Structure formats: C-alpha cells, structure tokens
Amino acid sequence: MDQLAFYRAKLAFEIDSWDVVDQQQQGKPLLLVDGRSAAAYAQETLPGAINLPHRTINADTTAQLPRDVLLVTFCDGIGCNASTKTALKLTELGFTVKELQGGIDWWKRDGYPTVQGGASCGVTPSADCGCGG
C-alpha cells in the first residue's frame, strides 16, 4: 500500500472528537456506540451514546440499530481495544462504522464533557472489565 492510500484509508475508518462534534453541530446523523461493559458505561460515557458491549454483538442485538447513519465506536482510550472489536463486529454485520481515536480519554482531553450512562443494549458481560474478552 502506498502512503497516500494508507492515509486515505485511515481517515475513512477513524474519526476524532472534533470531527464528531462538528458533524453533530451540522446535524449530520451519527450514533455513538460504547463497546465496553455495562458497568464501565454506567460509570462514564459520552453524551448521547448507547451501550453495546462488543461481547454481545450479533444480528439480534443490533436489529434495532439504524442502518442509514454512521456508527462511531469508542472505549476508554488507546489502551483499550473494545472500540476496535465493536467496529469489526458491526462492520461484519453491514453497518457503516468509524472508530473514535483516543476514546473517552482523548474526548476529555479535547475539552468535551462525559456523562454517566443510562440504558444499555445487549446482555451484560459476566466480567466488569471494560475492554477484555
């Protein structure tokens, strides 16, 4: 792969917090998907995010997700791979997906607020770990 193709591909599959907020302010539809456990989501997440633990993702648990909007997956940050696992599984199911660079950690570093999570989708994993499995 040449260098131009690499950077184009990277931008096609990743998004940063500024671009998320910019798209939201422009009214472009996107759905934030927290791929961590329900316990991690309840403690802290991004405003408007749904919880869909990556361990629970299948055709049944995603049946109600919109297919006409960009799904932006995230987790704690660069030390967590739940966002990548979530992005992979959702992409395999045919959704349009981008992964949020830096997760919650970089979101907060960029000055954006977080909230305590509300209702979650899917089944709560047996472990409270946010990204393992």
Residue pairs with C-beta under 8 A, 6 or more apart in sequence:
1 9
12 98
13 87
13 97
13 98
13 99
14 98
14 99
14 100
14 101
15 72
15 98
15 99
15 100
15 101
16 100
16 101
16 102
16 106
16 110
17 100
17 101
17 102
17 106
17 107
17 110
17 112
18 110
20 30
20 32
20 72
20 100
21 112
23 30
23 70
24 30
28 70
29 66
29 68
29 69
29 70
30 69
30 70
30 71
30 72
31 50
31 65
31 66
31 69
31 70
31 71
31 72
32 46
32 48
32 49
32 50
32 72
32 74
32 100
33 49
33 50
33 52
33 71
33 72
33 73
33 74
33 86
33 90
34 40
34 41
34 45
34 46
34 49
34 50
34 51
34 52
34 74
34 75
34 117
35 52
35 53
35 54
35 73
35 74
35 75
35 82
35 83
35 85
35 86
35 87
35 131
36 51
36 53
36 75
36 76
36 80
36 82
36 130
36 131
37 53
37 124
37 125
37 127
37 128
37 129
37 130
38 51
38 53
38 117
38 120
38 124
38 125
39 124
39 128
39 130
40 76
40 128
40 129
40 130
41 49
41 51
41 53
41 117
41 120
42 116
42 117
42 120
43 116
43 117
44 104
44 114
44 115
44 116
44 117
45 51
45 104
45 114
45 115
45 116
45 117
46 74
46 104
46 107
46 112
46 114
46 115
47 113
47 114
47 115
49 74
49 117
50 119
50 120
50 121
51 117
51 119
51 120
51 121
51 122
52 61
52 62
52 65
52 86
52 120
52 121
52 122
53 82
53 120
53 122
53 123
53 124
53 125
54 82
54 85
54 86
54 89
54 133
55 125
55 133
56 121
56 122
56 123
56 125
57 86
57 89
57 90
57 93
57 122
58 89
58 93
59 93
61 121
61 122
61 123
62 90
62 93
62 95
64 121
65 71
65 90
65 95
67 94
67 95
69 96
70 96
70 97
70 98
71 90
71 95
71 96
71 97
71 98
72 97
72 98
72 99
72 100
73 83
73 84
73 86
73 87
73 90
73 97
73 98
73 99
73 100
74 83
74 99
74 100
74 103
74 104
74 107
75 81
75 82
75 83
75 86
75 103
75 104
75 130
75 131
76 82
76 103
76 104
76 105
76 130
76 131
77 102
77 103
77 104
77 105
77 106
78 102
78 103
78 105
78 106
80 103
80 130
80 131
81 131
82 130
82 131
83 99
83 100
83 103
84 99
85 131
85 133
87 97
87 98
87 99
90 97
91 97
100 106
100 107
102 109
104 114
107 114
108 114
125 133
127 133
